[in-house]
Amino acid sequence: MAVFKPFKAVRPTEKYAEAVAALPYDVMNSKEAREMVKGKPYSFLHVDRAEIDLDESVDIYSEQVYRKARENLDALERNGITTQDNTACFYIYRQIMDGRSQTGLVGCASIDDYRNNIIKKHEFTRADKEQDRINHVDYCDANTGPIFLAYRENKEIETIIDSWKNEHEPVYDFVTDDGIGNTVWVVDCPEVSEKLRALFDSVESLYIADGHHRCASAVKVGQKRREQNPSYTGQEEFNFFLAVAFPKNELAIMDYNRVMKDLNGYSAEEFIAKLGESFTVEEAKGNEPYRPVRRHNFGMYLDKKWYSVTAKEGTFDESDPVGRLDVSILQNNCITPIFGIEDPRTDKRIDFVGGIRGLTELERRCETDMRIAFSMYPTSLDELMDIADAGKVMPPKSTWFEPKLLSGLFIHKLS
């Protein structure tokens, strides 16, 4: 059963919460981060992407960058921008985007649960990306970005969270520049915290929704600390990592769409005919972008026209939790055999567009640097959990979660 416990967060004082909070490090590059922090001296990007405070010639993976991150993190606390709570608490974190809210509980998960597959994964990780965050966590001696976890609904947990929200004032309540509302309550009652902790004992599994690299890195730092402290008890903070746990019913996955540079030598007519061997292809009605209406249905934009594309029976195995995913169906019946793209993670002829950008972004890409686009029906949380339960992994770029969890609102010290 899952371990999820309260902790003494280092967090911004109420005055500085909005000024500190920042998008996670991996949704922008260094150049974009440098622009984003102009006029924002307290932005947490100074910690998560500390290279922005160094000359552009400095390698972003150099020791100098990680030392700067620690320096900036310590400065926030030293200057009174952040402070550590005196008692271990849970924190309720609600975000509202376009009228839809998601509310999760901020706490610490166990590195042993990750190692024993109680915390379940659905993606492979890359060693180079892991090493970057290992260094960052190790030098900062802290988890600075929360892992996005999901779990199957537990009514007792949700009831306690709802009651606390209704009966207490939030400590933070602000709207970011992109229109996302962020509200935080501190659960500072030991009895309530203990009740929540005990209820997670009945949660069979936690699922990584987003943040596989951060999670793997946090676990490896914890293992490294154990090796450095052979007499560890298992209760030290390095045995746990920062996370926000959301019940499944609070979350929604957005579409993650595909664009390709060319038709691999086919004319448009030849391509549509070839596609028709595995899919039913129909020109969409009206002039609006075509958004898929159900599983196994896709939109296609080619030569300024939208099409409805539906997988034919026999082109996938409905009993295979990975094979029946729409991203797999498109990959196995179109992207690999027709475009010749075997590995979408490395092939430069394909790119991916998160659903947050809208379908008109697919049209724009096809009119600039790409030739054809496919709009996807979003993967569901049930599909994600089924794959994780089966011990399998999803194809690359299968899920897009919005809104993103902000960094800087909660920091978990390892010692």
C-alpha positions, -999 to +999 in steps of 0.1 A: +000+000+000+011+035-007+031+057+017+022+094+015+032+116+044+032+152+055+065+172+056+079+206+067+078+225+034+100+254+026+076+277+008+072+314-001+057+338+024+022+348+013+035+381+000+059+365-024+041+333-036+031+347-070+065+362-076+083+329-068+060+304-086+072+294-120+064+269-147+084+236-144+119+237-159+112+213-187+085+232-206+110+258-219+146+261-231+173+283-216+167+311-240+130+312-232+137+310-195+161+340-197+132+360-213+106+348-188+126+360-158+132+396-169+119+418-141+113+387-119+142+385-095+124+359-072+112+336-100+119+300-091+134+296-126+166+311-110+167+278-091+153+253-116+173+268-146+201+285-128+221+288-160+200+319-168+221+337-142+254+327-158+270+336-191+254+319-221+287+302-229+284+281-197+274+245-204+239+241-189+250+208-173+282+221-157+288+219-120+288+257-120+251+257-129+241+233-100+262+253-075+244+285-087+210+267-082+219+259-046+231+295-041+199+309-054+177+285-034+195+294-002+192+331-010+154+329-011+153+315+024+181+338+037+163+369+024+129+359+039+113+352+005+107+316+016+105+300+050+102+265+064+071+254+083+077+244+119+055+213+118+049+186+092+018+194+071+000+183+040-009+210+015-040+212-007-033+226-041-061+236-065-056+248-100-084+262-123-080+265-161-108+274-184-134+267-157-121+232-149-105+226-116-081+199-103-073+196-066-045+175-053-027+168-020+009+178-016+031+155+004+060+131+002+060+097-014+084+069-007+115+059-028+108+023-018+073+025-032+089+036-065+114+007-064+088-018-055+063-006-082+037+006-058+044+039-076+038+028-112+054+042-144+043+043-180+073+059-197+109+051-203+134+076-190+167+089-206+199+086-187+211+121-197+179+138-186+180+118-153+216+128-146+207+165-149+180+163-123+201+140-101+228+167-100+202+194-094+185+176-064+219+165-050+235+200-050+203+217-038+198+190-012+161+194-019+133+183-042+123+216-059+098+203-085+068+182-074+060+148-091+025+147-106+009+115-092-026+101-097-046+075-078-080+058-080-106+077-061-109+074-024-140+091-011-127+095+025-096+113+013-117+136-009-142+143+019-115+154+042-099+176+015-132+192+006-141+199+043-107+215+049-111+238+019-146+248+030-136+255+066-103+273+062-088+303+043-062+296+017-026+308+022-021+315-015-047+325-041-034+340-073-038+339-111-007+335-133-001+354-165-016+325-186-049+327-167-044+297-144-058+300-109-036+286-081-049+282-046-032+265-016-044+255+018-021+243+046-034+213+065-017+222+098-037+200+121-017+169+132-048+148+137-062+155+102-027+150+087-025+116+104-059+106+092-050+115+056-016+096+060-034+065+073-060+066+045-032+064+019-023+031+034-054+018+017-045+032-017-031+003-036-011+022-062+001+056-072+007+064-108+032+089-123+011+111-145+039+135-153+075+138-142+091+104-148+126+119-151+122+140-119+109+110-101+136+086-112+162+112-103+148+119-068+148+082-061+184+078-072+195+106-050+177+089-021+196+057-028+229+076-030+222+091+004+215+057+018+249+045+006+265+075+022+246+068+055+246+030+059+230+033+093+199+050+079+166+042+096+143+048+066+127+078+082+152+104+070+138+129+045+160+116+018+139+084+018+110+105+004+103+129-025+080+157-032+047+149-050+012+161-056-013+133-056-046+137-075-076+114-076-082+102-111-116+120-114-099+154-109-076+150-140-080+153-177-055+144-204-053+166-235-046+154-270-010+152-281-010+157-319+014+148-347+029+167-376+051+154-404+075+172-428+066+153-460+046+124-475+077+102-479+076+105-517+038+099-522+015+124-539-015+135-518-038+112-538-014+083-535-010+089-497-048+090-491-052+058-511-024+041-491-039+053-458-073+039-469-059+003-466-061+006-428-084+036-422-117+049-435-109+083-448-137+109-453-134+146-460-147+166-430-177+187-433-174+225-429-144+246-426-135+240-390-106+219-378-116+183-372-115+172-336-118+134-332-151+124-316-142+090-301-114+065-297-097+052-329-109+083-348-084+109-360-083+142-377-060+148-407-050+181-422-035+179-457-034+205-484-057+229-465-084+202-461-095+184-429-104+147-430-120+122-406-098+091-404-111+060-386-091+028-379-106-003-396-113-035-377-084-058-376-058-031-376-052-033-338-056-058-309-083-046-285-069-069-258-035-053-258-035-022-235-007-006-255-017-018-290-052-004-287-040+031-278-048+056-306-011+067-306-001+031-312-027+025-339-015+056-358+021+047-354+017+010-364-006+015-393+005+049-407+036+066-393+059+036-395+047+018-427+038+048-448+061+076-435+089+052-427+094+067-392+105+039-370+115+059-339+094+090-334+116+101-305+146+107-327+133+111-363+135+148-374+106+143-399+080+142-371+071+167-344+045+168-316+021+195-307+004+196-273-034+201-273-031+233-252-020+250-285-052+242-303-059+226-337-052+259-355-016+254-345-016+222-367-028+243-396-001+269-390+026+243-389+014+227-422+016+261-438+051+268-425+075+239-418+053+208-421+031+191-447+006+170-429-010+169-394-030+144-373-052+154-345-057+128-318-084+117-294-069+121-259-056+091-240-076+084-209-065+080-173-079+045-174-057+036-203-027+051-186-034+031-154-041-001-173-008+001-191+011+008-158-007-020-141+004-044-169+040-032-164+042-018-199+051+016-213+032+040-235+045+051-268+063+085-268+042+116-265+010+098-255-002+122-229-004+160-223-015+173-189-026+208-183-024+229-162+012+222-152+021+221-116+040+252-106+075+250-091+086+270-061+054+268-040+067+237-021+103+227-015+112+194+003+146+195+020+164+162+021+184+169+053 
